[in-house]
Amino acid sequence: MVHSLTKHPQIVVIGGGPAGATVGTICAQAGFSVQILEREKGPRFHIGESLMPATYWTLKRLGALDKMKASRFQKKYSVQFISESGKESQPFYFFENNPHEASQTWQVVREEFDSMLLDNAKEHGAMVSYGLRALDVLMEGTRAVGVRVRDGNGQEKEINCDVVVDATGQSSLIMNKLGLKVADKHLRKASLWTYYKGASREEGLDEGATLVCATKDKKGWFWYIPQHNDMLSVGVVSSMDELFGPECGTHEEVFLRELERCPAVMKRIQLGERVGPFYSTKDFSYQSKQISGPGWVLVGDAFGFLDPIYSSGVFLALKSGEMAADAIIMGFARGNLDKHTLGSWEGEFLQGMNRMKRLVYAFYEGFNFGAFIRKHPEMKRHIIDLLVGDLFKNSVDEVALPMDAMRRELCDASGMEFAQV
Ligand SMILES: Cc1cc2nc3c(=O)[nH]c(=O)nc-3n(C[C@H](O)[C@H](O)[C@H](O)COP(=O)(O)OP(=O)(O)OC[C@H]3O[C@@H](n4cnc5c(N)ncnc54)[C@H](O)[C@@H]3O)c2cc1C
């Protein structure tokens, strides 16, 4: 393996979320000098609390699995869907397909999870700096050659490197700088969420289940994510007009109105006390036209984000971090850090991401998992695979034709445009 002899870090990772920590850890494990820059001064609040079981394999590779097992994070074994009328689907237990410990995952508190991953990156040899904001990526022509940063005292400096990894999440530094962002016109959504303590929750195996609860008229849906310390994350996702239109009112008024439309969540939180402010975000579904260029590569939300519905965000952040790290290591070995080498994983990654995208589009078109499985019982195992995050195998494509047929029927009936994956 050819290691550059320069004193500057070989790899600068901008952003200390799950994607940045992953790419940083794997490159450091391979012996490269890695600098991870995080603009926040210390561990910080973030949304994205429900993991998919398939995160297991990347967490294992990072050497973080034992830390997860020893953590207080709530264990999650299933996801369950509740219709607008309150009809509950059977829980989709992840272990139904694969009775392996990888079928259990966690509901995390991101401040704790992300700082654990960054500490782990440090243990594996990456340099991690909090309070350093990347202001710009330095370019020589189209090649990234470093980063200009500002520290907490307002001092600016330049860090040169061979590869810049953009893991800045929805800030998407490079995508915005180069005008690469393509918003998903089928998913112009917004979200509003808060936290409760002491709300009712299921017992035993179902205690940590994620509930996805449709609101009346299927205009939106709530997530119900039980966390440790008796905390509950509850949020609503709907169209931007529905949540943040001019006549909508305050966040609290909108949230309470949406709760009225969702008795399944209302009855569960009644005993609890709201303990957090309201948080909001909108228009979060997009993808970059390019995943890499000479000396740079995008990972996690800095490349693209689908939608919160199936909790795939952190999984795709970890997976893209892992794939990008392998491409970077290969690039150094070949002495070639061009666009095609650093982005060699794009096709495989997009194939997996698009398998999840089909499921996302289906949900908003009114797709009913129960009805689908009653019509196609042999498809249940593929649906579970997709909900687990087992996105990178061809067998799950068997679901595409029958699912698209049902989606088309729904679109024809409602007049909605069929969203091509
Ligand atoms: C409403 C909503 C609900 C969601 N729920 C879930 C869920 O239940 N499960 C799930 O898996 N996913 C969920 N997600 C998605 C999840 O939040 C993201 O996919 C995930 O956090 C992406 O990780 P990342 O590392 O790419 O980016 P991030 O986690 O956003 O990390 C990026 C980091 O970069 C830092 N940064 C940004 N700019 C700079 C800069 N210029 N210099 C230095 N540092 C910088 C930021 O401070 C941040 O720490 C949800 C998303 C939304 C919008």
The ligand as a Gaussian input file, in Angstrom:
#p B3LYP/6-31G(d) Opt

LIG

0 1
 C      -37.300000      14.092000      10.548000
 C      -36.194000      13.074000      10.379000
 C      -36.233000      11.884000      11.120000
 C      -35.226000      10.932000      10.947000
 N      -35.303000       9.743000      11.628000
 C      -34.383000       8.798000      11.397000
 C      -34.439000       7.535000      12.076000
 O      -35.315000       7.275000      12.897000
 N      -33.481000       6.624000      11.795000
 C      -32.474000       6.880000      10.904000
 O      -31.634000       6.003000      10.667000
 N      -32.375000       8.065000      10.279000
 C      -33.296000       9.019000      10.509000
 N      -33.161000      10.233000       9.899000
 C      -31.990000      10.469000       9.031000
 C      -30.722000      10.749000       9.818000
 O      -30.916000      11.867000      10.652000
 C      -29.567000      11.004000       8.854000
 O      -29.690000      10.190000       7.716000
 C      -28.201000      10.754000       9.483000
 O      -28.009000      11.557000      10.614000
 C      -27.091000      11.018000       8.444000
 O      -25.827000      10.918000       9.046000
 P      -24.620000      11.767000       8.457000
 O      -23.411000      11.350000       9.220000
 O      -24.618000      11.689000       6.996000
 O      -24.972000      13.286000       8.791000
 P      -25.212000      14.003000      10.192000
 O      -25.641000      13.022000      11.205000
 O      -26.091000      15.161000       9.920000
 O      -23.762000      14.529000      10.602000
 C      -23.184000      15.596000       9.925000
 C      -22.212000      16.292000      10.872000
 O      -21.459000      17.249000      10.139000
 C      -21.283000      18.404000      10.925000
 N      -21.034000      19.512000      10.002000
 C      -21.886000      20.061000       9.117000
 N      -21.303000      21.047000       8.426000
 C      -20.030000      21.118000       8.872000
 C      -18.915000      21.947000       8.535000
 N      -19.015000      22.889000       7.593000
 N      -17.752000      21.750000       9.197000
 C      -17.637000      20.792000      10.150000
 N      -18.675000      19.984000      10.520000
 C      -19.847000      20.141000       9.875000
 C      -22.609000      18.527000      11.689000
 O      -22.466000      19.298000      12.854000
 C      -22.919000      17.051000      11.991000
 O      -22.398000      16.650000      13.230000
 C      -34.155000      11.193000      10.052000
 C      -34.111000      12.398000       9.339000
 C      -35.117000      13.324000       9.483000
 C      -35.064000      14.597000       8.682000

